Amino acid sequence: MLLNRIEYWAMNNPLRGFVQRHYEAPRLKRLSGSAADNVLEIGCGQGTGARIIYDLFAPQKYVGIDLDPRMIRRARAKASALPNATFLEGDVTDLGFPDASFDLVVDFGIVHHVPNWKDALAEVHRILKVNGEFLFEDLCVETWERGIGIPFKKLADHPYEQMFRKREFTDKLEALGFDVETHEDSPFSFYHFWGRAGKLS
Ligand SMILES: C[S@@+](CC[C@H](N)C(=O)[O-])C[C@H]1O[C@@H](n2cnc3c(N)ncnc32)[C@H](O)[C@@H]1O
């Protein structure tokens, strides 16, 4: 789903980049165990994630995809100097890359926007190499049931009817053939979870 005006503003705000760089990305990096020559970022947004991924993982090649053409334009403008970085308009549920194309897939807060999220996770599994990694930082049903998630629920457009609980997300990853490690916290009473899924088969 495309972001509404409020969330589009929130995601293209310097504060979002600060949180992503100094809070979310380092803890994903700490979970990561493998080399990441070939990286795909799903829902890459305005390109901040790309710059962080280059700083932390030093990929040989990076592809960022996003459903929103405005985000892709912003990302190309912002991150055009990164070597071998490509930004493409696309849908995570139908990636179009060959099987086993990437060593690492990164999700900074996108899968909770996808109504058919099981298809998205299946695509991530398909395009990863065996022993490749999926690093995720995301929101789920629990986010909107407590704390400041309750008033925030009205501000953002999300596919709430189809959204997963954290356990459903991890169960699906395990069913696909991933070994999964997750963590969760609630800074300022805003629940979210993050983790690593290693492709076993
Ligand atoms: C909450 S924003 C996060 C953006 C960026 N990753 C960040 O952390 O700032 C979610 C992003 O996912 C994109 N998105 C939503 N549904 C998508 C889909 N089915 N396929 C690819 N991107 C999608 C949106 O356009 C948006 O840029």
PDBQT file of the ligand as one rigid body, heavy atoms in Angstrom, charges set to zero:
ROOT
HETATM    1  C1  LIG A 301       7.016   2.886   6.334  1.00  0.00    +0.000 C 
HETATM    2  S1  LIG A 301       7.767   3.180   4.782  1.00  0.00    +0.000 S 
HETATM    3  C2  LIG A 301       9.451   2.762   5.132  1.00  0.00    +0.000 C 
HETATM    4  C3  LIG A 301      10.400   3.398   4.136  1.00  0.00    +0.000 C 
HETATM    5  C4  LIG A 301      11.886   3.165   4.466  1.00  0.00    +0.000 C 
HETATM    6  N1  LIG A 301      12.205   1.738   4.403  1.00  0.00    +0.000 N 
HETATM    7  C5  LIG A 301      12.218   3.705   5.819  1.00  0.00    +0.000 C 
HETATM    8  O1  LIG A 301      12.473   2.935   6.737  1.00  0.00    +0.000 OA
HETATM    9  O2  LIG A 301      12.212   4.938   5.984  1.00  0.00    +0.000 OA
HETATM   10  C6  LIG A 301       7.258   1.751   3.818  1.00  0.00    +0.000 C 
HETATM   11  C7  LIG A 301       7.732   1.803   2.378  1.00  0.00    +0.000 C 
HETATM   12  O3  LIG A 301       7.319   0.598   1.738  1.00  0.00    +0.000 OA
HETATM   13  C8  LIG A 301       6.810   0.930   0.445  1.00  0.00    +0.000 C 
HETATM   14  N2  LIG A 301       5.895  -0.154   0.062  1.00  0.00    +0.000 N 
HETATM   15  C9  LIG A 301       4.631  -0.359   0.499  1.00  0.00    +0.000 A 
HETATM   16  N3  LIG A 301       4.120  -1.464  -0.068  1.00  0.00    +0.000 NA
HETATM   17  C10 LIG A 301       5.091  -1.970  -0.877  1.00  0.00    +0.000 A 
HETATM   18  C11 LIG A 301       5.150  -3.109  -1.741  1.00  0.00    +0.000 A 
HETATM   19  N4  LIG A 301       4.104  -3.945  -1.895  1.00  0.00    +0.000 N 
HETATM   20  N5  LIG A 301       6.300  -3.328  -2.426  1.00  0.00    +0.000 NA
HETATM   21  C12 LIG A 301       7.361  -2.468  -2.301  1.00  0.00    +0.000 A 
HETATM   22  N6  LIG A 301       7.340  -1.377  -1.500  1.00  0.00    +0.000 NA
HETATM   23  C13 LIG A 301       6.217  -1.129  -0.802  1.00  0.00    +0.000 A 
HETATM   24  C14 LIG A 301       6.163   2.292   0.611  1.00  0.00    +0.000 C 
HETATM   25  O4  LIG A 301       6.024   2.969  -0.610  1.00  0.00    +0.000 OA
HETATM   26  C15 LIG A 301       7.153   2.961   1.569  1.00  0.00    +0.000 C 
HETATM   27  O5  LIG A 301       8.190   3.620   0.896  1.00  0.00    +0.000 OA
ENDROOT
TORSDOF 0
